[in-house]
Amino acid sequence: MSDQTVNDQARRYSSQTGGRHAVVIGASMAGLLAARVLGDHFERVTLIERDAFPASAANRKGVPQGRHLHALLVKGEQIISKLFPGLTSDLTEGGAIRFDLPGDVLWHHFGGYKIRFYSGMTIISMSRPFLESQVRSRVLALDNLTCLEQCDVDSLLADRDRTRITGVRVHKRSEGSQEEALDADLVVDATGRGSRSPGWLEALGYSAPEESVVKVGIGYTTRIFRQNPDSLPGAKAIFTMPVPPHGKRGGALFPIEGGRWIVTLAGWLGDHAPAEEQGFLDFAESLASRDIYNAIARAEPLSDFVTHKFPSNLRHHYERMNRFPEGYLIMGDAICSFNPVYGQGMSVSALEAEALDDCLKEIAGRDRLQGLARNFFARATRAVDNAWSLAVGEDFRFPDVEGVKPAGTDLINWYVSKVHKGALHDREIARAFFQVMNMTHPPATIFRPGIALRIIKNSLAYRKPDPAQ
Ligand SMILES: Cc1cc2nc3c(=O)[nH]c(=O)nc-3n(C[C@H](O)[C@H](O)[C@H](O)COP(=O)(O)OP(=O)(O)OC[C@H]3O[C@@H](n4cnc5c(N)ncnc54)[C@H](O)[C@@H]3O)c2cc1C
């Protein structure tokens, strides 16, 4: 970075009108999507990122989870492709693979495979760095956006009575650089699970947000392989889930660009896959189906093993705070970090970006951003609630998972286990399950009378003893 101040840089693309300025902290998926939306509503946007961006689709320090399998749910893809027309065709041209759910997937759960049929519901599969780099290049090309790389935000600036955030204190990550103040009309925290918003707000006299924590003790171990389609005949991807309480191990194999497979083995409650050859293979062989083991046993590894520990689902209830400053929002994992096994984080970030766009459209033309935070958190909460109830609901099937179990979870889980089993035989039940899982339909979809009736019929038809029971 040059010896320009951050203010010099932030003004580089500024119009001369002194119009409204938004600052986004963190340029991972939530920050990039927020910046894209803010670009439509603010005169200028400054995106501040601690890391230097890699020149290609490579991993970076600030997103360690990017080395592991990242599924983009259908709802996330729908929103992202609306924000960036042409993105998905560029992704597939760059090697991302589109496959049908459940047509192309060996999805093993609750004692069998989800019924295979071509539903027309497809997901696009690629590495996380490839997706992020493609989104990032489009955001960085916005005319009214400046990105400050290798810059850290240290704290918030507020007005005299501390009811409005007026900017951030930021320093460049180069030796001897001084902290500087950067003024803004709106600041968005998209710094992920490690967000310092609770502390920053407390320093300004606000109470800390309530937290919900559900401890799952998940461990990921991941390795990349060269694709070997002969060992995965008739399918493009594998998803093997454990059936609690006895099974704690799962795994997934997805195709990614460059003719590769990414294989992530996951374990709940400390039962993690070893990061070495034989231990990894043994773990794969111990899953409820041998599909991943069969696919990788003779496949050529293209990477070392990487691991990631994920202690808990963690949610900050900003929507419940009695007082919250104007001019400030929090998005993405900084609001809620979900057990990654269910693949929800990026799609919830996309839903939040959509909510932000809607909120800003409603106040378009007004001078002030009064009420934006309250309106935004109310809408974001709907997206987070749905994802949270799906994730922690499934996690609470493990009796040793710790946290406050929402009332009715056991009853809902009993019904959902019937959905899982029904989806082994019945296309309509499977379709409803995948629609809810992909967030294109609300959770209530699986409770519709038509689906409930099919579940009863299925239960009667397949009443044989079930290992998943
Ligand atoms: C192991 C794992 C697997 C996952 N798999 C999936 C999946 O399959 N599908 C899915 O949708 N989601 C998945 N997720 C979640 C997904 O990675 C996140 O939801 C997504 O990246 C959005 O996060 P974010 O942008 O809010 O934060 P992050 O991705 O954590 O990014 C935060 C950014 O802020 C920057 N930053 C932090 N502090 C500062 C600061 N003070 N100043 C400047 N910059 C700062 C960081 O460098 C980073 O770039 C997974 C998560 C994990 C842990």
Ligand as a Chemical Component Dictionary entry (heavy atoms), coordinates in Angstrom:
data_LIG
# 
_chem_comp.id                   LIG 
_chem_comp.type                 NON-POLYMER 
_chem_comp.pdbx_formal_charge   0 
_chem_comp.three_letter_code    LIG 
# 
loop_
_chem_comp_atom.comp_id 
_chem_comp_atom.atom_id 
_chem_comp_atom.alt_atom_id 
_chem_comp_atom.type_symbol 
_chem_comp_atom.charge 
_chem_comp_atom.model_Cartn_x 
_chem_comp_atom.model_Cartn_y 
_chem_comp_atom.model_Cartn_z 
_chem_comp_atom.pdbx_ordinal 
LIG C1  C1  C 0 -15.524 -25.003 8.454  1  
LIG C2  C2  C 0 -16.618 -24.133 7.858  2  
LIG C3  C3  C 0 -17.310 -24.571 6.733  3  
LIG C4  C4  C 0 -18.336 -23.791 6.209  4  
LIG N1  N1  N 0 -19.079 -24.288 5.175  5  
LIG C5  C5  C 0 -20.077 -23.538 4.657  6  
LIG C6  C6  C 0 -20.876 -24.030 3.585  7  
LIG O1  O1  O 0 -20.770 -25.181 3.149  8  
LIG N2  N2  N 0 -21.828 -23.193 3.053  9  
LIG C7  C7  C 0 -22.025 -21.936 3.555  10 
LIG O2  O2  O 0 -22.889 -21.218 3.036  11 
LIG N3  N3  N 0 -21.304 -21.471 4.580  12 
LIG C8  C8  C 0 -20.344 -22.227 5.151  13 
LIG N4  N4  N 0 -19.617 -21.737 6.196  14 
LIG C9  C9  C 0 -19.900 -20.367 6.687  15 
LIG C10 C10 C 0 -19.287 -19.332 5.746  16 
LIG O3  O3  O 0 -17.895 -19.519 5.640  17 
LIG C11 C11 C 0 -19.617 -17.923 6.258  18 
LIG O4  O4  O 0 -20.967 -17.875 6.622  19 
LIG C12 C12 C 0 -19.362 -16.889 5.185  20 
LIG O5  O5  O 0 -18.002 -16.793 4.910  21 
LIG C13 C13 C 0 -19.841 -15.493 5.603  22 
LIG O6  O6  O 0 -19.052 -15.096 6.664  23 
LIG P1  P1  P 0 -18.686 -13.569 6.908  24 
LIG O7  O7  O 0 -18.383 -12.888 5.614  25 
LIG O8  O8  O 0 -19.722 -13.013 7.779  26 
LIG O9  O9  O 0 -17.345 -13.687 7.787  27 
LIG P2  P2  P 0 -15.936 -14.320 7.431  28 
LIG O10 O10 O 0 -16.037 -15.206 6.242  29 
LIG O11 O11 O 0 -15.401 -14.896 8.678  30 
LIG O12 O12 O 0 -15.051 -13.060 7.016  31 
LIG C14 C14 C 0 -14.717 -12.017 7.884  32 
LIG C15 C15 C 0 -13.788 -11.059 7.124  33 
LIG O13 O13 O 0 -13.514 -9.919  7.935  34 
LIG C16 C16 C 0 -12.103 -9.618  7.936  35 
LIG N5  N5  N 0 -11.832 -8.927  9.205  36 
LIG C17 C17 C 0 -11.995 -9.436  10.462 37 
LIG N6  N6  N 0 -11.738 -8.484  11.384 38 
LIG C18 C18 C 0 -11.399 -7.355  10.704 39 
LIG C19 C19 C 0 -11.046 -6.025  11.107 40 
LIG N7  N7  N 0 -11.006 -5.661  12.417 41 
LIG N8  N8  N 0 -10.756 -5.115  10.161 42 
LIG C20 C20 C 0 -10.815 -5.463  8.840  43 
LIG N9  N9  N 0 -11.158 -6.696  8.405  44 
LIG C21 C21 C 0 -11.456 -7.628  9.322  45 
LIG C22 C22 C 0 -11.469 -11.009 7.789  46 
LIG O14 O14 O 0 -10.153 -10.935 7.316  47 
LIG C23 C23 C 0 -12.435 -11.680 6.787  48 
LIG O15 O15 O 0 -12.109 -11.362 5.468  49 
LIG C24 C24 C 0 -18.630 -22.518 6.775  50 
LIG C25 C25 C 0 -17.925 -22.082 7.904  51 
LIG C26 C26 C 0 -16.961 -22.892 8.467  52 
LIG C27 C27 C 0 -16.262 -22.438 9.722  53 
# 
loop_
_chem_comp_bond.comp_id 
_chem_comp_bond.atom_id_1 
_chem_comp_bond.atom_id_2 
_chem_comp_bond.value_order 
_chem_comp_bond.pdbx_ordinal 
LIG C1  C2  SING 1  
LIG C2  C3  SING 2  
LIG C2  C26 DOUB 3  
LIG C3  C4  DOUB 4  
LIG C4  N1  SING 5  
LIG C4  C24 SING 6  
LIG N1  C5  DOUB 7  
LIG C5  C6  SING 8  
LIG C5  C8  SING 9  
LIG C6  O1  DOUB 10 
LIG C6  N2  SING 11 
LIG N2  C7  SING 12 
LIG C7  O2  DOUB 13 
LIG C7  N3  SING 14 
LIG N3  C8  DOUB 15 
LIG C8  N4  SING 16 
LIG N4  C9  SING 17 
LIG N4  C24 SING 18 
LIG C9  C10 SING 19 
LIG C10 O3  SING 20 
LIG C10 C11 SING 21 
LIG C11 O4  SING 22 
LIG C11 C12 SING 23 
LIG C12 O5  SING 24 
LIG C12 C13 SING 25 
LIG C13 O6  SING 26 
LIG O6  P1  SING 27 
LIG P1  O7  DOUB 28 
LIG P1  O8  SING 29 
LIG P1  O9  SING 30 
LIG O9  P2  SING 31 
LIG P2  O10 DOUB 32 
LIG P2  O11 SING 33 
LIG P2  O12 SING 34 
LIG O12 C14 SING 35 
LIG C14 C15 SING 36 
LIG C15 O13 SING 37 
LIG C15 C23 SING 38 
LIG O13 C16 SING 39 
LIG C16 N5  SING 40 
LIG C16 C22 SING 41 
LIG N5  C17 SING 42 
LIG N5  C21 SING 43 
LIG C17 N6  DOUB 44 
LIG N6  C18 SING 45 
LIG C18 C19 SING 46 
LIG C18 C21 DOUB 47 
LIG C19 N7  SING 48 
LIG C19 N8  DOUB 49 
LIG N8  C20 SING 50 
LIG C20 N9  DOUB 51 
LIG N9  C21 SING 52 
LIG C22 O14 SING 53 
LIG C22 C23 SING 54 
LIG C23 O15 SING 55 
LIG C24 C25 DOUB 56 
LIG C25 C26 SING 57 
LIG C26 C27 SING 58 
# 
